[in-house]
């Protein structure tokens, strides 16, 4: 059965009605699920296997049958480990139907169907009894319900229900215990993602409006690959604090709780950020530990995982800490999220405050990387330099970007009038930055066109970063081009467009680890999981054979195997063309390595000689090392099968790109080319 679905087009801004199968959404969920990442995590798998063996042995040593409850079984891997370790029977619960069906095929393929029962339900709906899903309560509880924040996938309610209804009193649990750690730090880099900072514009200090500067911000976690943030980018103010532990072998509560850890400040500085991660003890003795700590905390070979990262929390206001101060850090949690009292540090005599929330709108509109982008002084200087080249005293400017400071800069640089077209705002509206400029007007695109602003104002400069909150892939920012086309009748014939053009770039890369999220598993810890590989591939093939997907590549190291190549140019001084734009060519491999895919990004030419990159921000090194923008996500096209490059230039990547103006899509195709 097919149905018509309305989907907002991030490039054209139009609402596209498309015919989709009723299975489309879950196929997309499977295709982008990154299940393979967990199965490629050998450290996780090994520690779980060790913990399961130990748990089964402890129960058998008491002369009891081993009955397993595996909540969130996924592929059934942990249940198969349990049976192999000697468990008598496993009830494996999986709520996502396609995955439950794949687990059933995997269990059958590995010969465990007589010992493992797949239950396609949420664990809170599972029944126990003669006619129930489980014939008896389990005495071993195995789960993998964790996210970066530990409890964000509903682990606590699931454990709470399981102990009340599905497992025996005194059951053995794998993992046995989880422990949350936190460290208070000063970090100019990370703090730039929390609050809007002052900026210098033409010798004048631009200070954020009071309601923005005083706002405590959003309480949601910022999860990142903290291993890619160098210790040089922060100063620890506290030791690593053990905040609290959860014993999963005992009844668990999902009610609101708070925990405090006292410490003596080990350095002086500005208390700004809390770094946090957790460990899993797979056994009661704590001898089998699976840690989420970033790579710079240990000496052993670095592990990599994308399904569990580290957490960054921001204090509502920064405060001065002096070495030797006796302080206390408090963390609160409900059933789904942690909050360091909105990441607050307080002296022992101070009562803990209530959880704060955003009052300035900015934290509701801008992502953490967007704050970092707006606070990037080098980037700000580049835009100011470009504006100085195009502005005159009689300039009437129209800005097309979401939550941009360009209108503020133009006003401070002497523009006669500044108008703002903020995507997504209906009618005349205040935006998080509108208090900067008292005599500017903020409109939606439809409102601009409806008012016929061209009759009211002689618009001489159309400007944009461009940035739009709906953009996912790099070329979605071409929405600026569509806006420019729609607004063409409002502009002077000689109006300046900033940026004047954009270029799509590509480079073939070898990923250090990111390739794992798309690589088939085949066998995992000795178990055949190919039915999962087939399920993922079927979903990738469901509508389109392949698509690029967004990733923040600064978090995922890679080596360039080809030169960076400009493949398509978009001229914003002209309207969007009627006909498609195509580009074909090839780039040779100049470094040896395993080519996993193509990295794609946009560069914006503000003027003929001033460019801003949303991808590579420095030249590729001789060894192929890449430094990526922390502010925007890049596009990644993964190859189904990697290509081994000798780097002698005889082999390369052939490419074909087509930009479809009617849809705003960019179709791409790649193949490997080898010269004889």
FIDOTI-272217 format. One line per 5 residues: number of its first residue (from 0); their letters; for each residue x, y, z of C-alpha. Coordinates in nm, 2 decimals. Layout:
BEGIN
NUM = A = X:Y:Z ~ ...
end
This chain:
BEGIN
0 = XXXXX = 0.00:0.00:0.00 ~ 0.12:0.35:-0.09 ~ 0.02:0.69:0.04 ~ 0.09:1.05:-0.03 ~ 0.31:1.22:0.22
5 = XXXXX = 0.39:1.59:0.26 ~ 0.77:1.64:0.31 ~ 0.93:1.98:0.36 ~ 1.21:2.02:0.10 ~ 1.51:2.18:0.29
10 = XXXXX = 1.66:2.31:-0.04 ~ 1.36:2.47:-0.22 ~ 1.16:2.54:0.09 ~ 0.85:2.39:-0.08 ~ 0.62:2.12:0.06
15 = XXXXX = 0.66:1.83:-0.17 ~ 0.39:1.57:-0.19 ~ 0.54:1.23:-0.27 ~ 0.41:0.88:-0.30 ~ 0.57:0.66:-0.04
20 = XXXXX = 0.52:0.30:0.07 ~ 0.38:0.25:0.42 ~ 0.72:0.08:0.50 ~ 0.93:0.38:0.40 ~ 0.98:0.53:0.75
25 = XXXXX = 1.10:0.21:0.91 ~ 1.33:0.13:0.61 ~ 1.49:0.47:0.66 ~ 1.52:0.39:1.03 ~ 1.70:0.06:0.96
30 = XXXXX = 1.92:0.21:0.69 ~ 2.05:0.49:0.92 ~ 2.04:0.28:1.24 ~ 2.41:0.21:1.27 ~ 2.34:-0.13:1.42
35 = XXXXX = 2.67:-0.25:1.27 ~ 2.86:0.00:1.48 ~ 2.76:-0.19:1.80 ~ 2.85:-0.53:1.65 ~ 3.18:-0.40:1.53
40 = XXXXX = 3.25:-0.28:1.89 ~ 3.47:-0.58:1.99 ~ 3.55:-0.44:2.34 ~ 3.18:-0.41:2.42 ~ 3.11:-0.76:2.28
45 = XXXXX = 3.40:-0.91:2.47 ~ 3.31:-0.75:2.80 ~ 2.95:-0.86:2.77 ~ 3.06:-1.22:2.68 ~ 3.29:-1.23:2.98
50 = XXXXX = 3.02:-1.09:3.21 ~ 2.76:-1.34:3.08 ~ 2.99:-1.64:3.13 ~ 3.06:-1.53:3.48 ~ 2.68:-1.47:3.56
55 = XXXXX = 2.58:-1.81:3.42 ~ 2.85:-1.98:3.62 ~ 2.74:-1.82:3.94 ~ 2.38:-1.93:3.90 ~ 2.48:-2.29:3.80
60 = XXXXX = 2.72:-2.30:4.10 ~ 2.40:-2.27:4.32 ~ 2.25:-2.57:4.15 ~ 1.98:-2.37:3.96 ~ 1.87:-2.37:3.60
65 = XXXXX = 1.97:-2.05:3.42 ~ 1.67:-1.86:3.27 ~ 1.77:-1.55:3.09 ~ 1.57:-1.23:3.02 ~ 1.74:-1.03:2.74
70 = XXXXX = 1.58:-0.69:2.71 ~ 1.65:-0.50:2.39 ~ 1.81:-0.81:2.23 ~ 1.86:-0.65:1.88 ~ 2.03:-0.93:1.68
75 = XXXXX = 2.00:-1.18:1.96 ~ 2.38:-1.17:2.00 ~ 2.38:-1.16:2.39 ~ 2.12:-1.44:2.41 ~ 2.33:-1.66:2.19
80 = XXXXX = 2.63:-1.58:2.41 ~ 2.43:-1.68:2.71 ~ 2.32:-2.02:2.56 ~ 2.68:-2.09:2.45 ~ 2.79:-2.01:2.81
85 = XXXXX = 2.54:-2.28:2.94 ~ 2.21:-2.10:2.99 ~ 1.91:-2.33:2.99 ~ 1.67:-2.09:2.81 ~ 1.65:-1.73:2.70
90 = XXXXX = 1.36:-1.49:2.66 ~ 1.48:-1.23:2.41 ~ 1.27:-0.91:2.40 ~ 1.28:-0.67:2.10 ~ 1.02:-0.41:2.03
95 = XXXXX = 1.12:-0.31:1.68 ~ 0.95:-0.56:1.45 ~ 1.20:-0.57:1.16 ~ 1.49:-0.63:1.41 ~ 1.29:-0.89:1.60
100 = XXXXX = 1.23:-1.07:1.27 ~ 1.60:-1.05:1.18 ~ 1.69:-1.18:1.53 ~ 1.46:-1.48:1.47 ~ 1.64:-1.56:1.15
105 = XXXXX = 1.98:-1.52:1.32 ~ 1.89:-1.74:1.61 ~ 1.76:-2.01:1.36 ~ 2.07:-1.97:1.14 ~ 2.30:-2.03:1.44
110 = XXXXX = 2.10:-2.33:1.57 ~ 1.96:-2.18:1.89 ~ 1.59:-2.17:1.81 ~ 1.51:-2.44:2.07 ~ 1.68:-2.24:2.35
115 = XXXXX = 1.59:-1.88:2.26 ~ 1.24:-1.73:2.22 ~ 1.22:-1.39:2.05 ~ 0.94:-1.18:2.19 ~ 0.84:-0.88:1.97
120 = XXXXX = 0.71:-0.65:2.24 ~ 0.82:-0.37:2.46 ~ 0.94:-0.53:2.78 ~ 0.67:-0.35:2.99 ~ 0.41:-0.54:2.79
125 = XXXXX = 0.57:-0.88:2.84 ~ 0.36:-1.13:3.05 ~ 0.46:-1.42:3.27 ~ 0.26:-1.74:3.33 ~ 0.13:-2.05:3.18
130 = XXXXX = -0.03:-1.86:2.89 ~ 0.22:-1.57:2.90 ~ 0.51:-1.47:2.69 ~ 0.74:-1.61:2.96 ~ 0.66:-1.94:3.13
135 = XXXXX = 0.86:-1.83:3.44 ~ 1.05:-1.54:3.58 ~ 1.41:-1.51:3.48 ~ 1.70:-1.54:3.73 ~ 1.95:-1.36:3.50
140 = XXXXX = 1.88:-1.02:3.35 ~ 2.08:-0.91:3.05 ~ 2.02:-0.57:2.89 ~ 2.18:-0.32:2.65 ~ 1.94:-0.02:2.69
145 = XXXXX = 2.20:0.26:2.73 ~ 2.28:0.57:2.54 ~ 2.54:0.84:2.57 ~ 2.37:0.98:2.88 ~ 2.32:0.62:3.01
150 = XXXXX = 1.95:0.65:3.09 ~ 1.82:0.83:2.78 ~ 1.66:0.53:2.62 ~ 1.44:0.46:2.92 ~ 1.67:0.22:3.09
155 = XXXXX = 1.55:0.30:3.44 ~ 1.17:0.25:3.38 ~ 1.26:-0.08:3.19 ~ 1.47:-0.21:3.48 ~ 1.21:-0.09:3.73
160 = XXXXX = 0.93:-0.29:3.56 ~ 1.15:-0.59:3.50 ~ 1.24:-0.62:3.87 ~ 0.87:-0.58:3.97 ~ 0.73:-0.83:3.71
165 = XXXXX = 0.98:-1.03:3.50 ~ 1.28:-1.14:3.71 ~ 1.32:-1.33:4.04 ~ 1.42:-1.15:4.36 ~ 1.80:-1.16:4.39
170 = XXXXX = 1.85:-1.21:4.02 ~ 2.20:-1.17:3.86 ~ 2.23:-0.88:3.62 ~ 2.47:-0.82:3.33 ~ 2.58:-0.55:3.34
175 = XXXXX = 2.59:-0.56:3.72 ~ 2.64:-0.19:3.78 ~ 2.68:0.15:3.60 ~ 2.88:0.44:3.74 ~ 2.85:0.80:3.62
180 = XXXXX = 3.17:1.02:3.64 ~ 3.20:1.40:3.59 ~ 3.47:1.66:3.58 ~ 3.44:2.04:3.60 ~ 3.65:2.23:3.34
185 = XXXXX = 3.72:2.56:3.19 ~ 3.72:2.55:2.81 ~ 3.70:2.85:2.58 ~ 3.62:2.61:2.29 ~ 3.33:2.42:2.46
190 = XXXXX = 3.19:2.74:2.63 ~ 3.16:2.90:2.29 ~ 2.88:2.64:2.23 ~ 2.68:2.76:2.53 ~ 2.64:3.13:2.52
195 = XXXXX = 2.66:3.41:2.27 ~ 2.99:3.59:2.33 ~ 3.08:3.96:2.26 ~ 3.23:4.04:1.92 ~ 3.44:4.32:1.78
200 = XXXXX = 3.29:4.51:1.48 ~ 3.48:4.80:1.32 ~ 3.65:4.87:1.66 ~ 3.32:4.86:1.85 ~ 3.25:4.59:2.11
205 = XXXXX = 2.92:4.42:2.03 ~ 2.77:4.28:2.35 ~ 2.48:4.03:2.35 ~ 2.14:4.17:2.47 ~ 2.09:4.12:2.85
210 = XXXXX = 1.82:3.86:2.80 ~ 2.05:3.65:2.59 ~ 2.36:3.71:2.81 ~ 2.17:3.61:3.13 ~ 1.99:3.31:2.99
215 = XXXXX = 2.07:2.98:3.16 ~ 2.03:2.80:2.83 ~ 1.88:2.46:2.74 ~ 1.92:2.17:2.98 ~ 1.97:1.90:2.71
220 = XXXXX = 2.29:1.71:2.69 ~ 2.55:1.78:2.41 ~ 2.69:1.44:2.31 ~ 3.02:1.43:2.12 ~ 3.33:1.22:2.06
225 = XXXXX = 3.52:1.38:2.34 ~ 3.84:1.19:2.23 ~ 3.86:1.44:1.95 ~ 3.87:1.74:2.19 ~ 4.23:1.78:2.28
230 = XXXXX = 4.32:1.82:2.66 ~ 4.49:2.14:2.54 ~ 4.14:2.28:2.48 ~ 4.03:2.27:2.85 ~ 4.17:2.31:3.20
235 = XXXXX = 4.04:2.06:3.46 ~ 3.92:2.25:3.77 ~ 3.82:1.94:3.96 ~ 3.94:1.58:3.99 ~ 3.73:1.32:3.81
240 = XXXXX = 3.43:1.28:4.05 ~ 3.23:0.97:4.10 ~ 2.87:1.10:4.09 ~ 2.65:0.79:4.15 ~ 2.61:0.42:4.07
245 = XXXXX = 2.31:0.21:3.98 ~ 2.31:-0.16:4.08 ~ 2.10:-0.34:3.82 ~ 2.08:-0.66:4.02 ~ 1.85:-0.48:4.27
250 = XXXXX = 1.52:-0.30:4.23 ~ 1.57:0.02:4.04 ~ 1.37:0.35:4.08 ~ 1.30:0.59:3.80 ~ 1.19:0.87:4.03
255 = XXXXX = 1.37:1.20:4.05 ~ 1.70:1.18:4.25 ~ 2.00:1.39:4.31 ~ 2.36:1.31:4.41 ~ 2.65:1.53:4.51
260 = XXXXX = 3.02:1.49:4.51 ~ 3.25:1.72:4.72 ~ 3.60:1.81:4.60 ~ 3.88:2.06:4.64 ~ 3.95:2.28:4.33
265 = XXXXX = 4.28:2.17:4.18 ~ 4.32:2.47:3.95 ~ 4.20:2.83:3.93 ~ 3.98:2.93:3.64 ~ 3.63:2.99:3.51
270 = XXXXX = 3.38:2.71:3.60 ~ 3.20:2.66:3.27 ~ 3.16:2.31:3.15 ~ 3.10:1.96:3.30 ~ 3.24:1.66:3.11
275 = XXXXX = 3.07:1.33:3.19 ~ 3.08:0.96:3.10 ~ 3.00:0.63:3.25 ~ 3.15:0.28:3.30 ~ 2.98:-0.06:3.31
280 = XXXXX = 3.09:-0.32:3.56 ~ 2.98:-0.65:3.41 ~ 3.04:-0.85:3.73 ~ 2.99:-0.76:4.10 ~ 3.37:-0.76:4.17
285 = XXXXX = 3.43:-0.49:3.91 ~ 3.70:-0.69:3.73 ~ 3.52:-0.68:3.39 ~ 3.48:-0.31:3.30 ~ 3.35:-0.15:2.98
290 = XXXXX = 3.44:0.22:2.99 ~ 3.31:0.51:2.79 ~ 3.60:0.73:2.90 ~ 3.76:0.94:2.62 ~ 4.08:0.81:2.47
295 = XXXXX = 4.30:1.06:2.64 ~ 4.22:0.92:2.99 ~ 4.40:0.58:2.94 ~ 4.72:0.44:2.80 ~ 4.59:0.12:2.63
300 = XXXXX = 4.51:0.12:2.26 ~ 4.22:0.36:2.19 ~ 3.88:0.21:2.14 ~ 3.61:0.37:1.92 ~ 3.24:0.35:1.94
305 = XXXXX = 2.97:0.58:1.80 ~ 2.66:0.44:1.97 ~ 2.80:0.55:2.31 ~ 2.99:0.88:2.32 ~ 3.06:1.13:2.60
310 = XXXXX = 2.84:1.41:2.74 ~ 2.90:1.78:2.78 ~ 2.69:1.99:3.01 ~ 2.71:2.37:3.03 ~ 2.67:2.57:3.35
315 = XXXXX = 2.40:2.84:3.34 ~ 2.66:3.11:3.41 ~ 3.04:3.09:3.44 ~ 3.19:3.16:3.78 ~ 3.53:3.21:3.92
320 = XXXXX = 3.70:2.91:4.10 ~ 4.02:2.95:4.30 ~ 4.26:2.66:4.36 ~ 4.19:2.51:4.70 ~ 3.82:2.61:4.71
325 = XXXXX = 3.60:2.34:4.87 ~ 3.31:2.28:4.63 ~ 3.03:2.04:4.56 ~ 2.90:1.93:4.22 ~ 2.54:1.80:4.21
330 = XXXXX = 2.37:1.59:3.94 ~ 2.00:1.53:3.92 ~ 1.82:1.28:3.71 ~ 1.46:1.19:3.62 ~ 1.37:0.87:3.43
335 = XXXXX = 1.53:0.98:3.10 ~ 1.79:1.26:3.15 ~ 2.07:1.39:3.37 ~ 2.11:1.75:3.47 ~ 2.40:1.90:3.68
340 = XXXXX = 2.14:2.13:3.84 ~ 2.14:2.27:3.50 ~ 2.51:2.21:3.52 ~ 2.56:2.43:3.82 ~ 2.84:2.45:4.08
345 = XXXXX = 2.77:2.58:4.42 ~ 2.94:2.62:4.76 ~ 2.84:2.38:5.03 ~ 2.63:2.64:5.21 ~ 2.42:2.73:4.91
350 = XXXXX = 2.09:2.56:4.85 ~ 2.07:2.39:4.51 ~ 1.86:2.58:4.26 ~ 1.58:2.45:4.05 ~ 1.64:2.32:3.69
355 = XXXXX = 1.67:2.63:3.47 ~ 1.54:2.67:3.11 ~ 1.59:2.89:2.81 ~ 1.42:3.23:2.83 ~ 1.59:3.41:2.54
360 = XXXXX = 1.47:3.18:2.25 ~ 1.82:3.14:2.12 ~ 1.88:2.80:2.28 ~ 1.55:2.69:2.13 ~ 1.66:2.79:1.78
365 = XXXXX = 2.04:2.75:1.76 ~ 2.22:2.42:1.80 ~ 2.54:2.40:2.01 ~ 2.76:2.40:1.69 ~ 2.56:2.70:1.57
370 = XXXXX = 2.66:2.89:1.89 ~ 3.02:2.80:1.82 ~ 2.99:2.92:1.46 ~ 2.84:3.26:1.57 ~ 3.12:3.29:1.83
375 = XXXXX = 3.40:3.21:1.59 ~ 3.59:3.54:1.58 ~ 3.79:3.45:1.27 ~ 3.48:3.37:1.08 ~ 3.32:3.69:1.20
380 = XXXXX = 3.62:3.89:1.08 ~ 3.58:3.73:0.74 ~ 3.22:3.83:0.70 ~ 3.28:4.18:0.83 ~ 3.57:4.22:0.58
385 = XXXXX = 3.33:4.11:0.30 ~ 3.06:4.34:0.41 ~ 3.30:4.63:0.42 ~ 3.37:4.56:0.05 ~ 3.01:4.59:-0.06
390 = XXXXX = 2.83:4.83:0.18 ~ 2.78:5.20:0.12 ~ 2.61:5.47:0.33 ~ 2.30:5.44:0.12 ~ 2.29:5.06:0.12
395 = XXXXX = 1.95:4.90:0.19 ~ 2.02:4.54:0.30 ~ 1.80:4.23:0.31 ~ 1.94:3.94:0.50 ~ 1.83:3.58:0.42
400 = XXXXX = 1.95:3.34:0.69 ~ 1.82:3.19:1.02 ~ 1.92:3.37:1.33 ~ 2.22:3.54:1.16 ~ 2.42:3.83:1.30
405 = XXXXX = 2.49:3.97:0.95 ~ 2.21:4.23:0.99 ~ 2.37:4.35:1.31 ~ 2.71:4.38:1.14 ~ 2.57:4.56:0.84
410 = XXXXX = 2.39:4.81:1.08 ~ 2.71:4.87:1.27 ~ 2.90:4.92:0.95 ~ 2.68:5.21:0.85 ~ 2.41:5.06:0.62
415 = XXXXX = 2.12:5.29:0.57 ~ 1.85:5.02:0.63 ~ 1.86:4.65:0.73 ~ 1.58:4.41:0.67 ~ 1.58:4.05:0.78
420 = XXXXX = 1.41:3.75:0.62 ~ 1.42:3.48:0.88 ~ 1.32:3.14:0.75 ~ 1.03:2.98:0.94 ~ 0.91:3.30:1.11
425 = XXXXX = 0.55:3.39:1.02 ~ 0.47:3.75:0.98 ~ 0.67:4.02:1.15 ~ 0.85:3.86:1.44 ~ 1.12:3.90:1.70
430 = XXXXX = 1.41:3.66:1.66 ~ 1.69:3.58:1.92 ~ 1.91:3.85:1.77 ~ 1.66:4.12:1.69 ~ 1.73:4.32:2.00
435 = XXXXX = 2.07:4.41:1.86 ~ 1.92:4.65:1.60 ~ 1.62:4.85:1.71 ~ 1.52:4.99:1.37 ~ 1.54:4.68:1.16
440 = XXXXX = 1.25:4.46:1.06 ~ 1.23:4.08:1.07 ~ 1.00:3.90:0.83 ~ 0.93:3.55:0.69 ~ 1.00:3.50:0.32
445 = XXXXX = 0.62:3.49:0.24 ~ 0.57:3.81:0.44 ~ 0.85:3.98:0.24 ~ 0.69:3.89:-0.09 ~ 0.34:3.97:0.03
450 = XXXXX = 0.44:4.32:0.14 ~ 0.62:4.39:-0.19 ~ 0.91:4.53:0.00 ~ 1.07:4.64:-0.32 ~ 0.81:4.92:-0.34
455 = XXXXX = 0.90:5.03:0.01 ~ 1.27:4.99:0.00 ~ 1.52:5.00:-0.28 ~ 1.72:4.68:-0.18 ~ 2.08:4.71:-0.29
460 = XXXXX = 2.24:4.42:-0.10 ~ 2.10:4.07:-0.06 ~ 2.31:3.88:0.20 ~ 2.32:3.55:0.38 ~ 2.58:3.33:0.55
465 = XXXXX = 2.39:3.12:0.44 ~ 2.25:2.92:0.73 ~ 1.91:2.75:0.77 ~ 1.80:2.54:1.06 ~ 1.63:2.29:0.83
470 = XXXXX = 1.95:2.21:0.65 ~ 2.09:1.86:0.70 ~ 2.32:1.81:0.40 ~ 2.57:2.08:0.28 ~ 2.37:2.16:-0.04
475 = XXXXX = 2.05:2.22:0.15 ~ 2.18:2.57:0.21 ~ 2.11:2.63:-0.16 ~ 1.78:2.74:-0.02 ~ 1.94:3.09:-0.02
480 = XXXXX = 1.96:3.06:-0.40 ~ 1.58:2.98:-0.42 ~ 1.51:3.27:-0.19 ~ 1.73:3.50:-0.40 ~ 1.53:3.39:-0.71
485 = XXXXX = 1.19:3.45:-0.54 ~ 1.31:3.79:-0.42 ~ 1.46:3.90:-0.76 ~ 1.17:4.15:-0.83 ~ 1.25:4.33:-0.50
490 = XXXXX = 1.62:4.40:-0.58 ~ 1.79:4.69:-0.77 ~ 1.92:4.58:-1.11 ~ 2.27:4.63:-0.98 ~ 2.21:4.48:-0.64
495 = XXXXX = 2.50:4.30:-0.48 ~ 2.45:3.93:-0.38 ~ 2.66:3.81:-0.08 ~ 2.78:3.53:-0.12 ~ 2.80:3.57:-0.49
500 = XXXXX = 2.84:3.20:-0.55 ~ 2.90:2.86:-0.39 ~ 3.11:2.56:-0.48 ~ 3.05:2.19:-0.40 ~ 3.38:2.01:-0.31
505 = XXXXX = 3.47:1.64:-0.27 ~ 3.76:1.43:-0.16 ~ 3.80:1.05:-0.14 ~ 3.88:0.94:0.21 ~ 4.00:0.66:0.43
510 = XXXXX = 3.81:0.67:0.77 ~ 3.99:0.57:1.08 ~ 3.67:0.43:1.23 ~ 3.35:0.58:1.09 ~ 3.34:0.31:0.81
515 = XXXXX = 3.22:0.07:1.08 ~ 2.87:0.21:1.09 ~ 2.81:0.10:0.73 ~ 3.03:-0.21:0.70 ~ 2.86:-0.55:0.70
520 = XXXXX = 2.94:-0.77:1.00 ~ 2.92:-1.12:0.87 ~ 3.03:-1.30:1.18 ~ 3.03:-1.13:1.52 ~ 3.22:-1.30:1.81
525 = XXXXX = 3.18:-1.63:1.62 ~ 2.80:-1.59:1.55 ~ 2.66:-1.55:1.20 ~ 2.47:-1.22:1.18 ~ 2.44:-1.20:0.81
530 = XXXXX = 2.05:-1.18:0.82 ~ 2.10:-0.83:0.98 ~ 2.35:-0.73:0.71 ~ 2.08:-0.84:0.45 ~ 1.81:-0.64:0.63
535 = XXXXX = 2.02:-0.32:0.64 ~ 2.11:-0.36:0.27 ~ 1.75:-0.42:0.17 ~ 1.65:-0.10:0.35 ~ 1.93:0.09:0.18
540 = XXXXX = 1.80:-0.04:-0.16 ~ 1.43:0.03:-0.07 ~ 1.39:0.36:-0.26 ~ 1.73:0.47:-0.37 ~ 2.04:0.26:-0.41
545 = XXXXX = 2.25:0.51:-0.20 ~ 2.25:0.86:-0.06 ~ 2.50:1.08:0.11 ~ 2.44:1.13:0.48 ~ 2.54:1.41:0.72
550 = XXXXX = 2.83:1.37:0.97 ~ 3.04:1.61:1.17 ~ 3.38:1.50:1.03 ~ 3.59:1.68:1.29 ~ 3.47:1.41:1.53
555 = XXXXX = 3.57:1.13:1.29 ~ 3.93:1.13:1.17 ~ 4.01:1.05:0.81 ~ 4.29:1.07:0.56 ~ 4.24:1.22:0.21
560 = XXXXX = 4.35:0.98:-0.06 ~ 4.28:1.23:-0.35 ~ 4.31:1.60:-0.38 ~ 4.02:1.82:-0.28 ~ 3.83:1.89:-0.59
565 = XXXXX = 3.56:2.15:-0.68 ~ 3.29:1.97:-0.88 ~ 3.00:2.21:-0.91 ~ 2.95:2.59:-0.90 ~ 2.63:2.77:-0.82
570 = XXXXX = 2.61:3.14:-0.94 ~ 2.39:3.33:-0.69 ~ 2.42:3.65:-0.90 ~ 2.18:3.47:-1.14 ~ 1.84:3.31:-1.06
575 = XXXXX = 1.81:2.93:-1.03 ~ 1.83:2.80:-1.38 ~ 1.55:2.60:-1.55 ~ 1.78:2.32:-1.67 ~ 1.98:2.07:-1.46
580 = XXXXX = 2.35:2.14:-1.39 ~ 2.57:1.84:-1.45 ~ 2.94:1.76:-1.38 ~ 3.15:1.46:-1.46 ~ 3.51:1.38:-1.41
585 = XXXXX = 3.76:1.17:-1.22 ~ 4.03:1.23:-0.95 ~ 4.33:1.00:-0.91 ~ 4.44:0.84:-0.58 ~ 4.76:1.01:-0.47
590 = XXXXX = 4.80:0.83:-0.14 ~ 4.78:0.46:-0.05 ~ 4.50:0.34:0.18 ~ 4.15:0.19:0.19 ~ 3.90:0.43:0.03
595 = XXXXX = 3.57:0.40:0.23 ~ 3.38:0.69:0.07 ~ 3.36:1.05:-0.04 ~ 3.34:1.36:0.19 ~ 3.14:1.65:0.05
600 = XXXXX = 3.11:2.01:0.16 ~ 3.02:2.36:0.04 ~ 3.24:2.67:0.01 ~ 3.08:3.01:-0.01 ~ 3.24:3.29:-0.21
605 = XXXXX = 3.14:3.61:-0.03 ~ 3.32:3.82:-0.28 ~ 3.56:3.74:-0.57 ~ 3.85:3.70:-0.32 ~ 3.69:3.61:0.02
610 = XXXXX = 3.57:3.26:0.08 ~ 3.43:3.07:0.38 ~ 3.45:2.69:0.39 ~ 3.19:2.47:0.57 ~ 3.42:2.17:0.52
615 = XXXXX = 3.80:2.17:0.51 ~ 3.94:2.47:0.69 ~ 4.31:2.40:0.63 ~ 4.51:2.25:0.34 ~ 4.53:1.87:0.35
620 = XXXXX = 4.87:1.77:0.49 ~ 5.13:1.57:0.30 ~ 5.02:1.26:0.49 ~ 4.66:1.33:0.40 ~ 4.54:1.45:0.74
625 = XXXXX = 4.22:1.67:0.72 ~ 4.10:1.95:0.96 ~ 3.72:2.00:0.93 ~ 3.49:2.28:1.05 ~ 3.34:2.21:1.38
630 = XXXXX = 3.03:2.43:1.29 ~ 2.87:2.24:1.01 ~ 2.81:1.88:0.91 ~ 2.96:1.75:0.59 ~ 2.81:1.50:0.35
635 = XXXXX = 2.95:1.14:0.34 ~ 2.89:0.89:0.06 ~ 2.99:0.55:0.18 ~ 3.10:0.29:-0.08 ~ 2.95:-0.06:-0.04
640 = XXXXX = 3.29:-0.21:-0.09 ~ 3.61:-0.02:0.00 ~ 3.89:0.02:-0.26 ~ 4.25:-0.04:-0.18 ~ 4.46:0.24:-0.33
645 = XXXXX = 4.83:0.21:-0.40 ~ 4.85:0.59:-0.43 ~ 5.05:0.58:-0.76 ~ 4.79:0.78:-0.96 ~ 4.70:0.49:-1.19
650 = XXXXX = 4.36:0.44:-1.01 ~ 4.10:0.69:-0.91 ~ 3.74:0.78:-0.85 ~ 3.51:0.87:-1.14 ~ 3.21:1.09:-1.04
655 = XXXXX = 2.89:1.22:-1.19 ~ 2.68:1.49:-1.03 ~ 2.35:1.64:-1.14 ~ 2.17:1.92:-0.97 ~ 1.79:1.91:-1.03
660 = XXXXX = 1.65:2.27:-1.00 ~ 1.29:2.15:-0.97 ~ 1.36:1.94:-0.66 ~ 1.68:2.09:-0.53 ~ 1.83:1.74:-0.51
665 = XXXXX = 2.18:1.66:-0.61 ~ 2.21:1.31:-0.76 ~ 2.55:1.16:-0.75 ~ 2.72:0.84:-0.87 ~ 3.08:0.71:-0.82
670 = XXXXX = 3.29:0.43:-0.96 ~ 3.65:0.32:-0.93 ~ 3.87:0.37:-1.24 ~ 4.19:0.19:-1.30 ~ 4.42:0.29:-1.58
675 = X = 4.62:0.01:-1.76
end
